[in-house]
């Protein structure tokens, strides 16, 4: 069981050492991690393949098995992501503004690390390395609690990172606690981390709705919420329908298990009549189950995997080859639908109307809003952040992909010429 009275002080000491570690030394650690991943690639991939097989044999959902799998491309992306983070500017110490006030006091606001970052996540073993790399570069210690289905892969990845940190000469020994992987799978470990407010400064959960609800209920540590949200694409009357087909297929098929994959397609009646005959054959060949609502049902007649949609479907994050199709009157009606049905994550409009695009961007409640682009771009790497800890859907502190800057806060540094207040 996780003992935060043992882990917490080590993480605190590591955070203090990281906060003053020069950028060059942080980058040296990251490059060592990337090199270690390359050296251990075969063994890590073999361990992961065994875990994927075990998950499938245990009857775990196909979407979860897909998130668990480290394909060669995903391994390459994970390894290159570490190097991309090393190449990014160090946010720590960045001056965010300053002034000299009437008293003569010089007031400067500068970026500093959050401190100790706890993360709780499911499947996705690449997240273990992504989060560790971002925390190291931003001067934060991290405590990582992955899912039981990925434990052996996470242990193999953690071993690489621990060896890399230990192998960089001349580092403060306290940095041995910079990355801590929770090695058990007891549910009580999650509770222990959520309530470790003496040692942990923020918890970032990354998973399904049930995980977020548990974190909200049990945490005494501040949370950054993210990940869950129904993703929509709205196609208006003016859209180039042939080009829209490619965007919709990408949003649904490129990675159906992703949190930014398309869940609900909203169409004006005119767009539906022109678009669906172009789109449905490709969706059918991919085996997508379509939940057609209201008048959209008749327009989808003859589709091979068709269901009449029910109200509850509109609040589902499918994470699989399923999607809703609905008709809405116009952009205003599409925005109303978004507000009613969990649009917090990634949502798009496909249009050739500048006024409709401006209206949609202004009215969408989402962390990431797209005009004529796939929702699948919501990703730290795609946004030039190197990697991400999670996708934040909250309104405070940070939103969207959480990269280096999102793992910082700020302080005021004030100076004078031996100045006393009058």
C-alpha positions as a Markdown table, in Angstrom:
| # | Residue | x | y | z |
|---|---|---|---|---|
| 1 | Unk | 0.0 | 0.0 | 0.0 |
| 2 | Unk | 1.2 | 3.5 | -0.8 |
| 3 | Unk | 2.8 | 5.1 | 2.3 |
| 4 | Unk | 2.7 | 8.9 | 1.6 |
| 5 | Unk | 4.6 | 9.5 | 4.9 |
| 6 | Unk | 7.5 | 7.8 | 3.2 |
| 7 | Unk | 6.9 | 8.9 | -0.4 |
| 8 | Unk | 5.8 | 12.5 | 0.4 |
| 9 | Unk | 9.0 | 13.8 | 2.0 |
| 10 | Unk | 11.2 | 12.3 | -0.7 |
| 11 | Unk | 9.0 | 14.0 | -3.4 |
| 12 | Unk | 9.1 | 17.3 | -1.5 |
| 13 | Unk | 12.9 | 17.2 | -1.3 |
| 14 | Unk | 13.2 | 16.3 | -5.0 |
| 15 | Unk | 10.9 | 19.2 | -5.9 |
| 16 | Unk | 13.1 | 21.6 | -3.9 |
| 17 | Unk | 16.2 | 20.3 | -5.8 |
| 18 | Unk | 14.4 | 20.5 | -9.2 |
| 19 | Unk | 13.3 | 24.1 | -8.6 |
| 20 | Unk | 16.9 | 25.3 | -8.7 |
| 21 | Unk | 18.3 | 22.8 | -11.2 |
| 22 | Unk | 19.7 | 24.5 | -14.3 |
| 23 | Unk | 18.0 | 24.0 | -17.6 |
| 24 | Unk | 21.0 | 22.2 | -19.1 |
| 25 | Unk | 20.9 | 19.6 | -16.3 |
| 26 | Unk | 17.2 | 19.0 | -16.7 |
| 27 | Unk | 17.7 | 18.5 | -20.4 |
| 28 | Unk | 20.6 | 16.1 | -19.7 |
| 29 | Unk | 18.2 | 13.9 | -17.7 |
| 30 | Unk | 15.6 | 14.0 | -20.4 |
| 31 | Unk | 18.1 | 13.0 | -23.1 |
| 32 | Unk | 19.3 | 10.1 | -20.9 |
| 33 | Unk | 15.7 | 9.0 | -20.5 |
| 34 | Unk | 15.2 | 9.0 | -24.3 |
| 35 | Unk | 18.4 | 7.1 | -24.8 |
| 36 | Unk | 17.3 | 4.5 | -22.2 |
| 37 | Unk | 14.0 | 4.0 | -23.9 |
| 38 | Unk | 15.7 | 3.3 | -27.1 |
| 39 | Unk | 18.0 | 0.7 | -25.5 |
| 40 | Unk | 15.1 | -1.0 | -23.7 |
| 41 | Unk | 12.6 | -0.8 | -26.6 |
| 42 | Unk | 12.4 | -4.5 | -27.3 |
| 43 | Unk | 11.9 | -5.6 | -23.7 |
| 44 | Unk | 9.3 | -2.9 | -23.0 |
| 45 | Unk | 7.3 | -3.8 | -26.1 |
| 46 | Unk | 7.4 | -7.5 | -25.2 |
| 47 | Unk | 6.1 | -6.7 | -21.7 |
| 48 | Unk | 3.4 | -4.5 | -23.1 |
| 49 | Unk | 2.3 | -7.1 | -25.6 |
| 50 | Unk | 1.8 | -9.6 | -22.8 |
| 51 | Unk | -0.3 | -7.1 | -20.9 |
| 52 | Unk | -2.5 | -6.3 | -23.9 |
| 53 | Unk | -3.1 | -10.1 | -24.4 |
| 54 | Unk | -3.9 | -10.5 | -20.8 |
| 55 | Unk | -6.4 | -7.6 | -20.9 |
| 56 | Unk | -8.1 | -9.0 | -24.0 |
| 57 | Unk | -8.3 | -12.5 | -22.4 |
| 58 | Unk | -9.8 | -10.9 | -19.3 |
| 59 | Unk | -12.6 | -9.4 | -21.4 |
| 60 | Unk | -11.6 | -5.8 | -21.0 |
| 61 | Unk | -13.2 | -3.4 | -23.5 |
| 62 | Unk | -11.6 | -3.1 | -26.9 |
| 63 | Unk | -11.2 | 0.7 | -26.4 |
| 64 | Unk | -9.2 | 0.1 | -23.2 |
| 65 | Unk | -7.0 | -2.6 | -24.8 |
| 66 | Unk | -6.3 | -0.1 | -27.6 |
| 67 | Unk | -5.3 | 2.6 | -25.1 |
| 68 | Unk | -3.0 | 0.1 | -23.4 |
| 69 | Unk | -1.2 | -1.0 | -26.5 |
| 70 | Unk | 2.2 | 0.5 | -27.3 |
| 71 | Unk | 2.5 | 0.2 | -31.1 |
| 72 | Unk | 5.8 | 0.9 | -32.7 |
| 73 | Unk | 4.5 | 4.3 | -33.8 |
| 74 | Unk | 3.3 | 5.1 | -30.3 |
| 75 | Unk | 6.7 | 4.1 | -28.8 |
| 76 | Unk | 8.4 | 6.3 | -31.3 |
| 77 | Unk | 6.1 | 9.2 | -30.4 |
| 78 | Unk | 6.7 | 8.7 | -26.7 |
| 79 | Unk | 10.5 | 8.6 | -27.1 |
| 80 | Unk | 10.6 | 11.6 | -29.5 |
| 81 | Unk | 8.3 | 13.5 | -27.2 |
| 82 | Unk | 10.9 | 13.4 | -24.4 |
| 83 | Unk | 13.4 | 14.9 | -26.8 |
| 84 | Unk | 10.9 | 17.5 | -27.9 |
| 85 | Unk | 10.3 | 18.5 | -24.3 |
| 86 | Unk | 14.1 | 18.8 | -23.8 |
| 87 | Unk | 14.3 | 21.1 | -26.8 |
| 88 | Unk | 11.5 | 23.4 | -25.6 |
| 89 | Unk | 12.3 | 26.7 | -23.7 |
| 90 | Unk | 12.4 | 26.3 | -20.0 |
| 91 | Unk | 9.4 | 28.2 | -18.5 |
| 92 | Unk | 10.9 | 28.5 | -15.0 |
| 93 | Unk | 12.1 | 32.0 | -14.2 |
| 94 | Unk | 10.3 | 33.5 | -17.2 |
| 95 | Unk | 9.3 | 37.1 | -16.3 |
| 96 | Unk | 5.6 | 37.7 | -16.9 |
| 97 | Unk | 5.7 | 41.4 | -16.3 |
| 98 | Unk | 6.8 | 44.0 | -13.8 |
| 99 | Unk | 6.7 | 47.6 | -12.7 |
| 100 | Unk | 8.3 | 50.0 | -10.3 |
| 101 | Unk | 5.5 | 51.4 | -8.0 |
| 102 | Unk | 5.3 | 54.8 | -6.4 |
| 103 | Unk | 7.3 | 53.7 | -3.3 |
| 104 | Unk | 10.2 | 52.7 | -5.4 |
| 105 | Unk | 9.5 | 49.0 | -5.0 |
| 106 | Unk | 10.3 | 47.0 | -8.1 |
| 107 | Unk | 7.6 | 44.3 | -8.5 |
| 108 | Unk | 8.2 | 41.4 | -10.9 |
| 109 | Unk | 6.0 | 38.4 | -11.6 |
| 110 | Unk | 7.9 | 35.2 | -12.6 |
| 111 | Unk | 7.1 | 31.6 | -13.3 |
| 112 | Unk | 7.9 | 28.9 | -10.7 |
| 113 | Unk | 7.1 | 25.2 | -10.5 |
| 114 | Unk | 3.9 | 24.0 | -8.9 |
| 115 | Unk | 5.9 | 21.7 | -6.6 |
| 116 | Unk | 4.7 | 18.0 | -6.3 |
| 117 | Unk | 2.3 | 16.9 | -9.0 |
| 118 | Unk | 0.2 | 13.7 | -8.5 |
| 119 | Unk | -1.4 | 12.0 | -11.4 |
| 120 | Unk | -3.9 | 9.2 | -11.6 |
| 121 | Unk | -4.5 | 7.7 | -15.0 |
| 122 | Unk | -5.8 | 4.5 | -16.7 |
| 123 | Unk | -4.1 | 2.4 | -19.4 |
| 124 | Unk | -2.0 | 4.5 | -21.7 |
| 125 | Unk | 1.5 | 3.6 | -20.5 |
| 126 | Unk | 3.0 | 6.3 | -22.7 |
| 127 | Unk | 1.5 | 8.8 | -20.3 |
| 128 | Unk | 3.9 | 7.6 | -17.6 |
| 129 | Unk | 6.9 | 9.0 | -19.6 |
| 130 | Unk | 5.0 | 12.0 | -21.0 |
| 131 | Unk | 4.1 | 13.3 | -17.5 |
| 132 | Unk | 7.5 | 12.5 | -16.0 |
| 133 | Unk | 9.3 | 14.4 | -18.8 |
| 134 | Unk | 7.0 | 17.5 | -18.5 |
| 135 | Unk | 7.3 | 17.5 | -14.8 |
| 136 | Unk | 11.1 | 17.2 | -14.8 |
| 137 | Unk | 11.5 | 20.0 | -17.4 |
| 138 | Unk | 9.1 | 22.3 | -15.5 |
| 139 | Unk | 10.9 | 21.7 | -12.2 |
| 140 | Unk | 8.2 | 19.6 | -10.5 |
| 141 | Unk | 8.5 | 16.2 | -8.8 |
| 142 | Unk | 5.7 | 13.8 | -9.7 |
| 143 | Unk | 3.9 | 10.8 | -8.1 |
| 144 | Unk | 2.4 | 8.6 | -10.8 |
| 145 | Unk | -0.4 | 6.1 | -10.2 |
| 146 | Unk | -1.3 | 4.2 | -13.4 |
| 147 | Unk | -3.9 | 1.6 | -13.9 |
| 148 | Unk | -3.5 | -2.1 | -12.9 |
| 149 | Unk | -3.8 | -3.3 | -16.5 |
| 150 | Unk | -0.6 | -1.4 | -17.4 |
| 151 | Unk | 1.4 | -2.1 | -14.3 |
| 152 | Unk | 4.2 | -4.2 | -15.8 |
| 153 | Unk | 4.7 | -1.8 | -18.7 |
| 154 | Unk | 4.8 | 1.1 | -16.3 |
| 155 | Unk | 7.3 | -0.7 | -14.1 |
| 156 | Unk | 9.6 | -1.2 | -17.1 |
| 157 | Unk | 9.3 | 2.4 | -18.1 |
| 158 | Unk | 9.9 | 3.6 | -14.6 |
| 159 | Unk | 13.1 | 1.5 | -14.4 |
| 160 | Unk | 14.4 | 3.2 | -17.4 |
| 161 | Unk | 13.7 | 6.7 | -15.9 |
| 162 | Unk | 15.2 | 5.8 | -12.6 |
| 163 | Unk | 18.4 | 4.5 | -14.2 |
| 164 | Unk | 18.6 | 7.6 | -16.3 |
| 165 | Unk | 18.3 | 10.0 | -13.4 |
| 166 | Unk | 20.8 | 8.0 | -11.3 |
| 167 | Unk | 23.2 | 7.9 | -14.3 |
| 168 | Unk | 23.6 | 11.6 | -14.7 |
| 169 | Unk | 26.7 | 12.5 | -12.8 |
| 170 | Unk | 26.8 | 15.2 | -10.1 |
| 171 | Unk | 23.1 | 15.5 | -9.4 |
| 172 | Unk | 21.7 | 16.2 | -5.9 |
| 173 | Unk | 20.9 | 12.8 | -4.4 |
| 174 | Unk | 17.5 | 14.2 | -3.5 |
| 175 | Unk | 16.5 | 14.0 | -7.2 |
| 176 | Unk | 16.1 | 10.2 | -6.7 |
| 177 | Unk | 12.6 | 11.1 | -5.6 |
| 178 | Unk | 11.8 | 13.3 | -8.6 |
| 179 | Unk | 9.7 | 10.5 | -10.3 |
| 180 | Unk | 7.8 | 8.1 | -8.1 |
| 181 | Unk | 5.7 | 5.4 | -9.6 |
| 182 | Unk | 3.1 | 3.8 | -7.3 |
| 183 | Unk | 3.9 | 0.1 | -7.6 |
| 184 | Unk | 0.7 | -1.3 | -6.2 |
| 185 | Unk | -2.8 | -1.5 | -7.6 |
| 186 | Unk | -4.8 | -1.2 | -4.4 |
| 187 | Unk | -7.7 | 1.2 | -4.7 |
| 188 | Unk | -6.6 | 2.6 | -1.3 |
| 189 | Unk | -3.5 | 3.9 | -3.0 |
| 190 | Unk | -5.7 | 6.3 | -5.0 |
| 191 | Unk | -7.3 | 7.6 | -1.8 |
| 192 | Unk | -4.0 | 8.0 | -0.1 |
| 193 | Unk | -2.7 | 10.1 | -3.0 |
| 194 | Unk | -5.9 | 12.2 | -3.2 |
| 195 | Unk | -5.6 | 13.0 | 0.5 |
| 196 | Unk | -1.9 | 13.7 | 0.7 |
| 197 | Unk | -2.3 | 17.5 | 0.9 |
| 198 | Unk | 0.7 | 17.8 | 3.2 |
| 199 | Unk | 3.0 | 16.7 | 0.4 |
| 200 | Unk | 1.2 | 17.0 | -3.0 |
| 201 | Unk | 0.3 | 20.4 | -4.5 |
| 202 | Unk | -2.0 | 19.3 | -7.2 |
| 203 | Unk | -3.7 | 16.1 | -8.6 |
| 204 | Unk | -4.3 | 15.7 | -12.3 |
| 205 | Unk | -6.6 | 12.8 | -13.1 |
| 206 | Unk | -6.6 | 11.4 | -16.6 |
| 207 | Unk | -9.3 | 8.9 | -17.4 |
| 208 | Unk | -13.1 | 8.4 | -17.6 |
| 209 | Unk | -16.0 | 10.1 | -15.9 |
| 210 | Unk | -16.0 | 7.6 | -13.0 |
| 211 | Unk | -12.4 | 8.5 | -12.1 |
| 212 | Unk | -13.1 | 12.2 | -12.1 |
| 213 | Unk | -16.2 | 11.8 | -9.9 |
| 214 | Unk | -14.2 | 9.8 | -7.4 |
| 215 | Unk | -11.4 | 12.4 | -7.4 |
| 216 | Unk | -13.9 | 15.2 | -6.8 |
| 217 | Unk | -15.5 | 13.2 | -3.9 |
| 218 | Unk | -12.3 | 12.1 | -2.1 |
| 219 | Unk | -9.6 | 14.7 | -2.8 |
| 220 | Unk | -8.3 | 17.1 | -0.3 |
| 221 | Unk | -5.5 | 18.1 | -2.8 |
| 222 | Unk | -6.6 | 20.7 | -5.4 |
| 223 | Unk | -7.6 | 19.1 | -8.8 |
| 224 | Unk | -7.1 | 20.0 | -12.4 |
| 225 | Unk | -10.0 | 18.3 | -14.1 |
| 226 | Unk | -9.8 | 17.1 | -17.7 |
| 227 | Unk | -10.2 | 14.4 | -20.3 |
| 228 | Unk | -13.9 | 13.8 | -20.3 |
| 229 | Unk | -16.2 | 15.6 | -22.7 |
| 230 | Unk | -18.5 | 14.9 | -25.6 |
| 231 | Unk | -16.9 | 15.9 | -28.9 |
| 232 | Unk | -19.1 | 17.4 | -31.6 |
| 233 | Unk | -18.7 | 18.5 | -35.2 |
| 234 | Unk | -21.3 | 20.9 | -36.6 |
| 235 | Unk | -21.7 | 21.1 | -40.4 |
| 236 | Unk | -23.6 | 24.2 | -41.7 |
| 237 | Unk | -25.3 | 24.9 | -45.0 |
| 238 | Unk | -22.2 | 26.7 | -46.5 |
| 239 | Unk | -19.7 | 23.9 | -45.9 |
| 240 | Unk | -17.7 | 22.2 | -48.6 |
| 241 | Unk | -19.3 | 18.8 | -48.1 |
| 242 | Unk | -16.8 | 16.7 | -50.0 |
| 243 | Unk | -13.9 | 18.1 | -47.9 |
| 244 | Unk | -16.0 | 17.8 | -44.8 |
| 245 | Unk | -16.2 | 14.1 | -45.2 |
| 246 | Unk | -12.5 | 13.7 | -44.8 |
| 247 | Unk | -12.5 | 15.7 | -41.6 |
| 248 | Unk | -15.4 | 13.8 | -40.1 |
| 249 | Unk | -13.8 | 10.4 | -40.9 |
| 250 | Unk | -10.5 | 11.5 | -39.4 |
| 251 | Unk | -12.3 | 12.7 | -36.2 |
| 252 | Unk | -14.1 | 9.4 | -35.8 |
| 253 | Unk | -11.7 | 6.7 | -37.2 |
| 254 | Unk | -8.1 | 7.9 | -36.7 |
| 255 | Unk | -8.2 | 6.8 | -33.1 |
| 256 | Unk | -11.8 | 5.9 | -31.9 |
| 257 | Unk | -10.6 | 5.3 | -28.3 |
| 258 | Unk | -9.3 | 8.9 | -27.9 |
| 259 | Unk | -11.0 | 11.5 | -25.7 |
| 260 | Unk | -11.1 | 13.9 | -28.6 |
| 261 | Unk | -12.7 | 11.4 | -31.1 |
| 262 | Unk | -16.0 | 12.5 | -32.6 |
| 263 | Unk | -19.1 | 11.5 | -30.6 |
| 264 | Unk | -21.9 | 13.6 | -32.1 |
| 265 | Unk | -22.3 | 14.9 | -35.7 |
| 266 | Unk | -24.6 | 17.9 | -36.0 |
| 267 | Unk | -26.0 | 18.8 | -39.4 |
| 268 | Unk | -28.4 | 21.4 | -40.7 |
| 269 | Unk | -31.1 | 19.7 | -42.8 |
| 270 | Unk | -29.6 | 20.9 | -46.1 |
| 271 | Unk | -26.1 | 19.8 | -45.1 |
| 272 | Unk | -27.5 | 16.4 | -44.0 |
| 273 | Unk | -29.2 | 15.8 | -47.4 |
| 274 | Unk | -26.0 | 16.4 | -49.2 |
| 275 | Unk | -23.4 | 15.0 | -46.8 |
| 276 | Unk | -24.9 | 11.8 | -45.5 |
| 277 | Unk | -24.9 | 10.0 | -48.9 |
| 278 | Unk | -21.2 | 10.9 | -49.2 |
| 279 | Unk | -20.3 | 10.0 | -45.6 |
| 280 | Unk | -22.3 | 6.9 | -44.7 |
| 281 | Unk | -20.7 | 4.4 | -47.1 |
| 282 | Unk | -17.2 | 5.1 | -45.6 |
| 283 | Unk | -18.6 | 4.9 | -42.0 |
| 284 | Unk | -20.3 | 1.6 | -43.0 |
| 285 | Unk | -17.1 | 0.1 | -44.3 |
| 286 | Unk | -15.4 | 1.0 | -41.1 |
| 287 | Unk | -18.1 | -0.7 | -39.0 |
| 288 | Unk | -19.3 | 2.5 | -37.2 |
| 289 | Unk | -22.5 | 2.1 | -35.3 |
| 290 | Unk | -24.7 | 5.2 | -36.0 |
| 291 | Unk | -27.3 | 6.4 | -33.5 |
| 292 | Unk | -29.6 | 8.6 | -35.6 |
| 293 | Unk | -31.9 | 11.0 | -33.8 |
| 294 | Unk | -35.2 | 12.4 | -34.9 |
| 295 | Unk | -35.4 | 13.3 | -38.6 |
| 296 | Unk | -31.9 | 12.0 | -39.2 |
| 297 | Unk | -33.1 | 8.4 | -38.9 |
| 298 | Unk | -35.0 | 8.5 | -42.2 |
| 299 | Unk | -31.9 | 10.1 | -43.9 |
| 300 | Unk | -29.8 | 7.2 | -42.7 |
| 301 | Unk | -32.2 | 4.5 | -43.9 |
| 302 | Unk | -30.4 | 1.5 | -45.3 |
| 303 | Unk | -27.2 | 2.1 | -43.3 |
| 304 | Unk | -25.9 | -1.3 | -42.1 |
| 305 | Unk | -25.3 | -0.6 | -38.4 |
| 306 | Unk | -28.1 | 1.8 | -37.6 |
| 307 | Unk | -30.0 | 2.5 | -34.3 |
| 308 | Unk | -32.7 | 5.0 | -33.4 |
| 309 | Unk | -30.9 | 7.4 | -31.0 |
| 310 | Unk | -32.2 | 7.9 | -27.5 |
| 311 | Unk | -31.7 | 11.0 | -25.4 |
| 312 | Unk | -29.0 | 9.3 | -23.2 |
| 313 | Unk | -26.8 | 8.7 | -26.2 |
| 314 | Unk | -26.2 | 12.4 | -26.6 |
| 315 | Unk | -24.4 | 12.4 | -23.2 |
| 316 | Unk | -22.2 | 9.5 | -24.0 |
| 317 | Unk | -18.4 | 9.6 | -24.7 |
| 318 | Unk | -18.3 | 6.6 | -26.9 |
| 319 | Unk | -14.5 | 5.9 | -27.1 |
| 320 | Unk | -15.4 | 3.4 | -29.8 |
| 321 | Unk | -16.8 | 3.0 | -33.3 |
| 322 | Unk | -20.1 | 4.6 | -32.4 |
| 323 | Unk | -21.5 | 8.1 | -33.0 |
| 324 | Unk | -24.6 | 10.2 | -33.0 |
| 325 | Unk | -26.1 | 12.0 | -36.0 |
| 326 | Unk | -28.6 | 14.8 | -35.3 |
| 327 | Unk | -30.2 | 17.6 | -37.2 |
| 328 | Unk | -30.1 | 21.2 | -35.9 |
| 329 | Unk | -31.6 | 24.3 | -37.5 |
| 330 | Unk | -28.5 | 26.6 | -37.5 |
| 331 | Unk | -25.4 | 27.7 | -35.7 |
| 332 | Unk | -27.4 | 29.0 | -32.7 |
| 333 | Unk | -29.2 | 25.7 | -32.3 |
| 334 | Unk | -25.9 | 23.8 | -32.6 |
| 335 | Unk | -24.4 | 25.9 | -29.8 |
| 336 | Unk | -27.5 | 25.3 | -27.6 |
| 337 | Unk | -27.0 | 21.5 | -28.2 |
| 338 | Unk | -23.3 | 21.8 | -27.2 |
| 339 | Unk | -24.2 | 23.6 | -23.9 |
| 340 | Unk | -26.8 | 20.9 | -23.1 |
| 341 | Unk | -24.7 | 17.9 | -23.9 |
| 342 | Unk | -21.3 | 18.0 | -22.3 |
| 343 | Unk | -19.2 | 20.1 | -24.8 |
| 344 | Unk | -16.2 | 20.8 | -22.6 |
| 345 | Unk | -13.4 | 19.2 | -24.5 |
| 346 | Unk | -13.0 | 19.5 | -28.3 |
| 347 | Unk | -15.7 | 20.7 | -30.8 |
| 348 | Unk | -15.6 | 21.9 | -34.4 |
| 349 | Unk | -17.6 | 23.7 | -37.0 |
| 350 | Unk | -17.2 | 23.0 | -40.7 |
| 351 | Unk | -18.3 | 26.1 | -42.7 |
| 352 | Unk | -17.3 | 28.5 | -45.4 |
| 353 | Unk | -19.1 | 31.3 | -43.6 |
| 354 | Unk | -16.9 | 33.6 | -41.6 |
| 355 | Unk | -19.8 | 34.9 | -39.6 |
| 356 | Unk | -20.9 | 31.4 | -38.6 |
| 357 | Unk | -17.3 | 30.5 | -37.7 |
| 358 | Unk | -17.0 | 33.6 | -35.4 |
| 359 | Unk | -20.3 | 32.9 | -33.8 |
| 360 | Unk | -19.4 | 29.3 | -33.1 |
| 361 | Unk | -16.0 | 30.1 | -31.7 |
| 362 | Unk | -17.5 | 32.8 | -29.4 |
| 363 | Unk | -20.3 | 30.6 | -28.2 |
| 364 | Unk | -18.7 | 27.2 | -27.8 |
| 365 | Unk | -18.0 | 26.3 | -24.1 |
| 366 | Unk | -15.1 | 23.9 | -25.1 |
| 367 | Unk | -11.5 | 24.1 | -24.1 |
| 368 | Unk | -10.5 | 23.6 | -27.7 |
| 369 | Unk | -12.6 | 25.0 | -30.6 |
| 370 | Unk | -11.9 | 24.2 | -34.2 |
| 371 | Unk | -12.9 | 25.8 | -37.5 |
| 372 | Unk | -12.6 | 23.5 | -40.5 |
| 373 | Unk | -10.3 | 21.1 | -38.7 |
| 374 | Unk | -10.6 | 17.7 | -37.0 |
| 375 | Unk | -11.0 | 17.5 | -33.2 |
| 376 | Unk | -8.2 | 14.9 | -33.2 |
| 377 | Unk | -5.7 | 17.7 | -33.2 |
| 378 | Unk | -6.2 | 18.3 | -29.4 |
| 379 | Unk | -2.9 | 16.9 | -28.3 |
| 380 | Unk | 0.2 | 18.3 | -26.7 |
| 381 | Unk | 2.5 | 17.2 | -29.5 |
| 382 | Unk | 0.2 | 18.5 | -32.2 |
| 383 | Unk | 0.0 | 21.9 | -30.4 |
| 384 | Unk | 3.8 | 22.1 | -30.2 |
| 385 | Unk | 4.0 | 21.4 | -26.5 |
| 386 | Unk | 6.1 | 18.2 | -26.8 |
| 387 | Unk | 3.7 | 16.2 | -24.8 |
| 388 | Unk | 0.8 | 16.7 | -22.3 |
| 389 | Unk | -0.1 | 15.7 | -18.8 |
| 390 | Unk | -3.8 | 15.7 | -19.7 |
| 391 | Unk | -6.4 | 17.7 | -21.5 |
| 392 | Unk | -7.9 | 20.2 | -19.0 |
| 393 | Unk | -11.6 | 21.0 | -19.4 |
| 394 | Unk | -11.9 | 23.2 | -16.4 |
| 395 | Unk | -12.0 | 27.0 | -16.5 |
| 396 | Unk | -9.4 | 27.8 | -13.8 |
| 397 | Unk | -5.6 | 27.8 | -14.1 |
| 398 | Unk | -5.2 | 26.1 | -17.5 |
| 399 | Unk | -7.3 | 24.6 | -20.3 |
| 400 | Unk | -6.7 | 22.3 | -23.2 |
| 401 | Unk | -3.5 | 20.2 | -23.4 |
| 402 | Unk | -1.4 | 20.7 | -20.3 |
| 403 | Unk | 2.2 | 21.3 | -21.3 |
| 404 | Unk | 5.1 | 22.9 | -19.5 |
| 405 | Unk | 3.5 | 26.3 | -18.8 |
| 406 | Unk | 0.4 | 24.7 | -17.3 |
| 407 | Unk | 2.7 | 23.0 | -14.7 |
| 408 | Unk | 3.8 | 26.3 | -13.4 |
| 409 | Unk | 2.4 | 29.0 | -11.2 |
| 410 | Unk | 3.9 | 32.4 | -10.5 |
| 411 | Unk | 5.3 | 34.4 | -7.6 |
| 412 | Unk | 6.0 | 38.1 | -7.1 |
| 413 | Unk | 9.7 | 39.0 | -6.6 |
| 414 | Unk | 10.1 | 42.4 | -5.1 |
| 415 | Unk | 13.2 | 44.5 | -4.6 |
| 416 | Unk | 14.3 | 47.9 | -3.4 |
| 417 | Unk | 17.3 | 49.9 | -2.2 |
| 418 | Unk | 17.0 | 48.8 | 1.5 |
| 419 | Unk | 13.4 | 50.1 | 1.2 |
| 420 | Unk | 11.0 | 50.4 | 4.1 |
| 421 | Unk | 7.3 | 51.1 | 3.9 |
| 422 | Unk | 6.3 | 54.6 | 5.0 |
